[in-house]
Amino acid sequence: MKEDNSTFHEDGLTKLTIDPEVLAQELAAELQGDPLDEIDLDGLDPDQAKVASECEAGLHWLQQGHEERLQGLRVFCEHRDPRALPLLIPLLLQPCPVERMSAVYALGRNPSPKAVKILLQLLETDSNAYVRKAAAWSLGNYSNAPVMKPLINALQNDIAAVRLWAASSLAEVGLSSTANADIVAVQLLVSLRIDHEPVVRSNCIWSLGRLYEKLSNDLKSQLLHAFVSVLSTDLEASVRDEVRVALEQIEDPLAKSQIKTLLEEANLL
């Protein structure tokens, strides 16, 4: 989940103090759910005329007041339109965290190199966890930008909701090159071992599974050992199930042979 930003300042953020419970109520009332839950990552727009009409309305709403801007932001959380970019980027610094969060999601759906810098600032410094979570997701769509270290830092240090999306976005970064894949995999393996939240461990497994083919032989072996260890020791069934799925998706015959040996040694066959 990340983008002329040297002209933007954080004055609006530094003055903001948010009660998490109040924010949660505001999010539920104004957005009726997290936009991330509604983004269709794989779907194509089936009705181009309808989409074009919605985008035109969204462009108009983005230039209006608070309520209209929220409507416009929801449009561009779902649809891509390069005309929206100069209207979306300034909204990253709105005092309202709901607007910032929605703008972050919209710029994940509509990536712009000009948004990278400020998205990274939000991931690292925004006081609101919903905004940081959105940034962690959106920066996964900026895998060719310098986002790896900030995402690793978020995976190591932020709250669970941010960590789980940092883990997922790091897969996109790792897929951009073999060197990045190895760096990312090392961090994901550490989090798989030490993170106390099952959902974060599950996302680490998912990301490692995606990266497997790009890893060095040594890291492939480490990954398989780690996965079998999870099957033996992790107390959370959902995490063990995630490992089983990841192992089943590995098609390399030599790896399958190694997996069978490791499972036998662990008395799991």
DAZIFEN-V401168 format. One record per backbone hydrogen bond with DSSP energy under -0.5 kcal/mol. CO is the residue of the C=O (numbers start at 1). NH is the residue of the N-H. If there is no record, write none. Layout:
CO_NH / CO_NH
This chain:
1_138 / 1_139 / 2_120 / 3_116 / 5_8 / 10_13 / 10_14 / 11_15 / 13_16 / 18_20 / 19_23 / 20_24 / 21_25 / 22_26 / 23_27 / 24_28 / 25_29 / 26_30 / 27_31 / 27_32 / 27_33 / 28_32 / 34_37 / 34_38 / 35_38 / 35_39 / 39_41 / 44_46 / 46_48 / 47_51 / 48_52 / 49_53 / 50_54 / 51_55 / 52_56 / 53_57 / 54_58 / 55_59 / 56_60 / 57_61 / 58_62 / 60_63 / 61_64 / 65_69 / 66_70 / 67_71 / 68_72 / 69_73 / 70_74 / 71_75 / 72_76 / 73_77 / 74_78 / 75_78 / 75_79 / 81_84 / 82_85 / 84_87 / 84_88 / 85_89 / 88_91 / 88_92 / 89_92 / 90_93 / 91_94 / 96_100 / 97_101 / 98_102 / 99_103 / 100_104 / 101_105 / 102_106 / 103_107 / 104_108 / 105_108 / 105_109 / 106_110 / 112_115 / 113_116 / 115_119 / 116_120 / 117_121 / 118_122 / 119_123 / 120_124 / 121_125 / 122_126 / 127_129 / 128_132 / 129_133 / 130_134 / 131_135 / 132_136 / 133_137 / 134_138 / 135_139 / 137_140 / 138_141 / 139_142 / 142_145 / 145_147 / 147_151 / 148_152 / 149_153 / 150_154 / 151_155 / 152_156 / 153_157 / 154_158 / 159_162 / 159_163 / 160_164 / 161_165 / 162_166 / 163_167 / 164_168 / 165_169 / 166_170 / 167_171 / 168_171 / 168_172 / 169_173 / 170_174 / 171_175 / 173_176 / 174_177 / 174_181 / 177_181 / 178_182 / 179_183 / 180_184 / 181_185 / 182_186 / 183_187 / 184_188 / 185_189 / 186_190 / 187_191 / 188_192 / 189_193 / 190_194 / 191_195 / 196_198 / 197_200 / 197_201 / 198_202 / 199_203 / 200_204 / 201_205 / 202_206 / 203_207 / 204_208 / 205_209 / 206_210 / 207_211 / 208_212 / 211_214 / 211_215 / 212_215 / 216_220 / 217_221 / 218_222 / 219_223 / 220_224 / 221_225 / 222_226 / 223_227 / 224_228 / 225_229 / 226_230 / 227_231 / 228_232 / 229_233 / 230_234 / 235_237 / 236_240 / 237_241 / 238_242 / 239_243 / 240_244 / 241_245 / 242_246 / 243_247 / 244_248 / 245_249 / 247_250 / 249_251 / 252_256 / 253_257 / 254_258 / 255_259 / 256_260 / 257_261 / 258_262 / 259_263 / 260_264 / 261_265 / 262_266 / 263_268 / 263_269 / 264_267
